[in-house]
Amino acid sequence: MGVISKVKLREFWEGHSDAEEALTDWYNFASKANWKNLVEVQGRLQYQPKPINNSQEYERFLSIIEEMMSRELSNDEGILFDLLVLLVEEYERKYYPIARTNPTATLESLLDEFDIDRECLVDIFGDRDRVESVIGGKQAIAPSQAESLAEFFNHLSAKLALSARDFLL
C-alpha cells in the first residue's frame, strides 16, 4: 500500500533540506511495510507523523518525543523519532523563532559570564580604544574579529559551540 508519495516528500525536503534524510528513511521504512489498508497502518504505528498545524498537535508531538526518549528504541522507532523531531523543529522555526541577539550584548554577556576583563580582547581588536568602541556599540565587529571571538570563547568552554555569526549583525 503506497501510504506516502515520494514526489510529495521530495517537494517538502526541497524547501527543508535538513528533512531529506529522515524523510527518505521513513519512506524506505514505509515502502518495505506490508500494509494492506489504513487500519493496518494505524495498528502497527503508534505515532503517525504529519505536518504540525496547531499548538495542540505540537504539544502532542512533544509528548510523544518525550515518551520515546525515556526508552530504548528499535531501528524503525529511531527513524520515526528523527522524523518527529524534524517536524517539531520545523513548527518551532515557523511559530517560535528565536530572535537574534545584538552581537555587543552577546559579547558583554560572555565577558560577564566568564569574568573576563575587556583588556583580554585587545589582541582581537587591536587596541583598548577599539575594544571600548565595539562594546559601546560605536563600531561593528569585523568578520575576522568575530571568528577570533568565537574561537576565544569556545576555547574557554567547548559547550558554547559559538560561530562568527554569533558576533555579527
C-alpha positions in Angstrom: 0.0 0.0 0.0 1.5 3.3 -1.0 1.0 5.5 2.0 3.2 8.4 1.1 4.2 9.7 -2.3 7.9 10.1 -2.8 7.1 13.1 -5.0 5.4 14.8 -2.2 8.2 14.0 0.2 10.7 15.4 -2.3 8.7 18.6 -2.7 8.8 19.1 1.1 12.5 18.4 1.5 13.4 20.7 -1.4 12.3 23.5 0.9 13.6 21.9 4.0 16.9 20.3 3.2 17.5 19.1 6.7 14.5 16.8 6.5 15.6 14.9 3.4 17.5 12.1 5.3 14.8 11.4 7.8 12.0 11.5 5.2 14.0 9.2 2.9 14.4 6.8 5.8 10.8 7.0 6.6 9.8 6.4 3.0 12.1 3.3 2.8 10.6 2.0 6.1 7.0 2.6 4.9 7.8 1.1 1.4 9.0 -2.2 3.0 6.0 -2.5 5.3 3.4 -4.9 4.1 0.3 -2.9 5.0 -2.9 -3.7 3.2 -5.1 -0.9 4.4 -5.1 2.2 6.7 -6.3 0.2 9.7 -3.2 -2.0 9.5 -1.0 1.1 9.3 -2.7 2.6 12.4 -2.4 -0.8 14.2 1.3 -1.1 13.5 2.3 2.5 14.2 1.6 4.1 17.5 2.6 7.5 16.2 1.8 8.8 12.7 3.9 11.6 11.5 2.3 14.5 9.7 3.0 18.2 9.4 2.1 20.0 12.7 -0.7 22.5 12.1 -1.5 23.9 15.5 -0.4 24.1 19.1 -2.4 21.0 20.2 -0.6 18.9 17.7 2.7 20.4 18.6 2.2 19.6 22.3 1.1 16.0 21.4 4.3 15.5 19.3 6.4 16.9 22.2 4.8 14.3 24.5 5.4 11.5 22.0 9.0 12.5 21.7 9.5 12.8 25.4 8.0 9.3 25.9 10.3 7.9 23.2 13.3 9.5 24.8 12.6 7.5 28.0 13.1 4.1 26.5 15.3 2.1 24.1 14.1 2.4 20.5 14.1 -0.1 17.7 15.7 1.0 14.4 12.3 1.7 12.9 11.3 3.7 16.0 14.6 5.6 15.8 13.7 6.6 12.2 10.3 7.7 13.3 11.8 9.6 16.3 14.1 11.5 14.0 11.1 12.4 11.7 9.0 13.6 14.6 11.9 15.8 15.9 12.2 17.3 12.4 8.5 18.1 12.3 8.7 19.7 15.8 11.8 21.7 14.8 10.1 23.0 11.6 7.0 24.0 13.6 9.2 25.8 16.1 11.1 27.6 13.4 7.9 28.8 11.9 5.9 29.8 15.1 8.6 30.3 17.8 11.5 31.9 16.0 14.5 32.8 18.2 15.3 36.4 17.9 18.9 37.2 17.0 20.7 38.9 19.8 22.7 42.0 19.5 26.4 41.0 19.0 27.5 43.6 21.5 25.1 42.1 24.1 26.4 38.6 23.3 30.0 39.8 23.9 29.2 41.6 27.1 27.3 38.6 28.4 30.2 36.3 27.7 32.6 38.7 29.3 30.5 38.8 32.5 29.8 35.0 32.5 33.5 34.1 32.3 34.6 37.1 34.4 36.9 38.3 31.7 38.4 41.8 31.7 38.0 43.8 28.5 41.8 44.0 28.3 41.8 40.4 27.2 40.2 41.4 23.9 42.9 43.8 22.9 44.7 41.1 20.9 41.5 40.5 18.9 40.5 44.1 18.3 44.0 45.7 18.1 43.8 48.3 20.9 41.8 49.2 24.0 40.0 52.1 22.3 38.7 49.8 19.6 37.6 47.3 22.3 35.6 50.1 24.0 34.2 51.3 20.7 32.9 47.9 19.9 31.5 47.2 23.3 30.0 50.7 23.3 28.2 49.9 20.1 30.0 52.6 18.1 31.9 50.2 15.9 30.8 46.9 14.4 32.6 43.7 14.9 34.5 42.7 11.7 34.1 39.1 10.3 37.8 38.3 11.2 37.2 39.6 14.7 34.0 37.6 15.0 36.0 34.4 14.1 38.6 35.2 16.7 35.9 35.9 19.3 34.2 32.6 18.6 37.5 30.7 18.9 38.4 32.6 22.1 35.2 31.8 23.9 34.9 28.2 22.6 38.4 27.6 24.0 37.0 28.6 27.4 34.1 26.3 27.1 33.5 23.9 24.2 29.9 23.6 25.3 29.3 27.0 23.8 29.8 26.0 20.2 29.9 29.6 19.1 30.4 30.7 15.5 31.4 34.0 13.9 27.7 34.5 13.1 27.0 34.9 16.8 29.1 38.1 16.8 27.9 39.6 13.5 24.7 41.6 12.7 
